[in-house]
Amino acid sequence: MPVVNFHLLEGASSPGQDEQLLLSACRLYAEVLGAPMDRVRAFITTHSPSRFAIAGELAAVNKVHAPFFEFIVLEGRSLAQRQRLLKDFTELLVEVLGVRREHVRGACRLVRPEDWAIGGEPASALRKDEIAARAAPASGQMP
């Protein structure tokens, strides 16, 4: 389920930086969520500087690279996990691309397990035991 998409300016990163960003993001996701690596997905979507506005100006004019990222997790992930991913994906962009921290924006999208498909089947059915184990500590029950 873990999916992250980095929105970057076309030509603002090298293939090596793209690879480092994607692979590091996968490792980070797996570490923070305790998710098996085969479930993790990371993407880069590039945008033409003439189709990306920052602070009311086209990036083609102001030459500012202000990445945006969004990631998806199933409901039930803790606030601490989600906030760590927000912080660490930002840090990853700063370290790998050399962008200014204050220019980076990110969002977490919570998806209900019954609204997420894995091979055409709802995660609520396929990951039922995992979802219940994550919910148990929140309700005071033992996992």
HELIX and SHEET records of a PDB file:
HELIX    1   1 PRO A   15  LEU A   33  1                                  19    
HELIX    2   2 MET A   37  ARG A   39  5                                   3    
HELIX    3   3 PRO A   49  ARG A   51  5                                   3    
HELIX    4   4 ALA A   59  ASN A   62  1                                   4    
HELIX    5   5 LEU A   79  LEU A   97  1                                  19    
HELIX    6   6 ARG A  101  HIS A  103  5                                   3    
HELIX    7   7 PRO A  113  ASP A  115  5                                   3    
HELIX    8   8 ALA A  123  LEU A  126  1                                   4    
HELIX    9   9 LYS A  128  ALA A  138  1                                  11    
SHEET    1   A 4 ARG A  41  HIS A  47  0                                        
SHEET    2   A 4 VAL A   3  LEU A   9  1                                        
SHEET    3   A 4 PHE A  68  LEU A  74 -1                                        
SHEET    4   A 4 ARG A 105  VAL A 111  1                                        
SHEET    1   B 2 ALA A  53  ILE A  54  0                                        
SHEET    2   B 2 GLU A  57  LEU A  58 -1                                        
SHEET    1   C 2 ALA A 117  ILE A 118  0                                        
SHEET    2   C 2 GLU A 121  PRO A 122 -1                                        
END                                                                             
